[in-house]
Amino acid sequence: MKSSILSLVVIAALFSSGCSQEQIANRGFSLPEGDMSKGQLLLTQFRCFECHTMTGTDYPADEWRLTQDGGIAVELGGVSTRVQTYGDLVTSVINPSHRIANGYSPEEVMDEDGNSNMKYYNNVMTVEELVDIVTFLKTKYEFKSYNETVYPYYIYP
């Protein structure tokens, strides 16, 4: 009896250790595979770079970017200490008010009613276009683990 319970525990541990944080976060959520090059073109077509920047890519000139008018440009991609799952990126596109990007104050990226300044494209973007954009964006994020702060053990008298 003990050996069968131990076997089940070992098998469960092996299966759980094989799942990445992203796989667990995306469990039950799946869209078809997208076209990365179409996604890159769609970001320009939907004029995402009026309010966003992305390092390491060649996009339209800064002359029409909102940053020229004193606005801010929210950066897409780059190094993150938080895994940007497929579900996170889809949510950010279809519900931009869901979460404020780190490093920006609500006053910079939200209106008086608490809604994101990002335009809602749900009524103009097809699911295929959404999938292509997210497929492209997913390749632009790099996860970087961080060292947790280690606190010394304190002995209280």
C-alpha positions in Angstrom: 0.0 0.0 0.0 2.8 2.4 1.0 4.7 1.7 -2.2 1.7 2.4 -4.4 1.0 5.7 -2.7 4.7 6.6 -3.0 4.6 5.6 -6.7 1.6 7.9 -7.3 3.3 10.8 -5.5 6.5 10.3 -7.6 4.5 10.2 -10.8 2.5 13.3 -9.9 5.8 15.1 -9.1 7.3 14.2 -12.4 4.3 15.4 -14.3 4.0 18.7 -12.4 7.8 19.4 -12.8 7.5 19.0 -16.5 5.0 21.9 -16.8 6.4 25.4 -17.2 4.8 28.4 -15.5 3.5 29.4 -18.9 1.9 26.0 -19.6 0.1 26.1 -16.3 -1.1 29.7 -16.9 -2.4 28.9 -20.3 -4.1 25.6 -19.3 -7.5 25.5 -21.0 -6.7 28.4 -23.4 -5.7 27.8 -26.9 -6.1 29.7 -30.2 -4.8 28.5 -33.6 -1.2 29.2 -34.5 -0.7 32.7 -36.0 1.5 34.2 -38.7 4.3 36.3 -37.1 5.0 38.4 -40.2 1.3 39.3 -40.6 1.2 40.2 -36.9 4.1 42.6 -37.4 2.4 44.3 -40.3 -0.9 44.5 -38.4 0.7 46.5 -35.6 1.5 49.1 -38.2 -1.9 48.9 -39.9 -3.7 49.4 -36.6 -1.3 52.2 -35.8 -0.2 50.7 -32.5 3.0 52.6 -32.7 1.2 55.9 -32.2 1.3 55.0 -28.5 3.7 52.0 -28.3 7.4 51.5 -28.9 9.4 48.3 -29.5 13.1 48.1 -29.3 15.0 46.1 -31.9 12.5 46.6 -34.7 12.2 49.1 -37.6 8.8 50.8 -37.5 7.4 54.0 -39.0 9.2 57.3 -38.2 8.6 58.9 -34.8 7.0 61.9 -36.4 3.5 60.6 -35.9 4.1 58.9 -32.5 2.2 60.5 -29.6 5.5 60.9 -27.7 6.1 63.9 -30.0 3.0 65.7 -28.5 4.1 65.2 -24.9 2.4 61.8 -24.6 4.1 58.7 -23.4 4.9 55.6 -25.4 4.3 52.3 -23.7 7.0 49.8 -24.6 6.1 46.4 -26.0 8.4 43.5 -25.6 11.8 43.5 -23.9 13.1 41.8 -20.7 10.4 41.0 -18.1 10.6 39.4 -14.7 7.1 38.2 -15.2 6.2 35.5 -17.8 4.2 37.1 -20.6 1.9 34.2 -21.4 -0.2 33.9 -24.5 -3.3 34.6 -22.4 -1.7 37.7 -20.9 -1.0 39.2 -24.3 -4.5 38.3 -25.7 -6.0 39.9 -22.6 -3.9 43.1 -23.1 -5.1 43.5 -26.6 -8.8 42.8 -26.1 -9.1 44.3 -22.7 -6.4 46.9 -22.2 -8.0 48.3 -19.0 -7.4 44.9 -17.3 -3.9 45.8 -16.0 -1.6 48.8 -16.1 1.9 48.1 -17.4 4.6 48.3 -14.8 6.4 51.6 -14.7 3.5 53.7 -15.7 1.2 55.7 -13.4 -2.6 55.5 -14.0 -2.6 59.2 -14.9 -0.2 58.5 -17.8 -2.1 55.6 -19.4 -5.7 55.8 -18.2 -8.6 58.3 -18.6 -10.6 59.9 -15.8 -13.0 56.9 -15.7 -10.2 54.5 -15.1 -10.2 53.0 -18.6 -7.0 52.5 -20.7 -6.1 55.2 -23.2 -5.5 52.3 -25.7 -8.2 52.1 -28.3 -10.4 49.1 -28.3 -10.1 47.1 -31.5 -12.6 44.4 -30.7 -15.2 45.6 -33.2 -12.7 46.0 -36.1 -10.1 43.3 -35.5 -10.7 39.7 -36.6 -9.8 36.8 -34.4 -7.2 35.8 -37.1 -5.6 39.3 -36.8 -5.6 39.1 -33.0 -3.9 35.7 -33.2 -1.3 37.0 -35.7 -0.5 40.1 -33.5 -0.1 38.0 -30.3 2.0 35.5 -32.1 4.4 38.3 -33.1 4.4 40.0 -29.7 5.1 36.7 -27.9 8.5 36.5 -29.6 9.4 40.0 -28.4 9.4 39.2 -24.7 12.3 37.7 -22.8 11.8 36.3 -19.4 14.5 37.0 -16.9 14.3 35.4 -13.5 15.3 37.6 -10.6 17.1 36.8 -7.3 14.7 36.8 -4.4 15.8 38.7 -1.3 17.1 36.4 1.3 16.4 37.5 4.8 18.6 36.3 7.6 17.0 34.1 10.3 16.3 36.2 13.3 16.1 34.8 16.8 13.8 36.7 19.1 14.5 36.6 22.8 
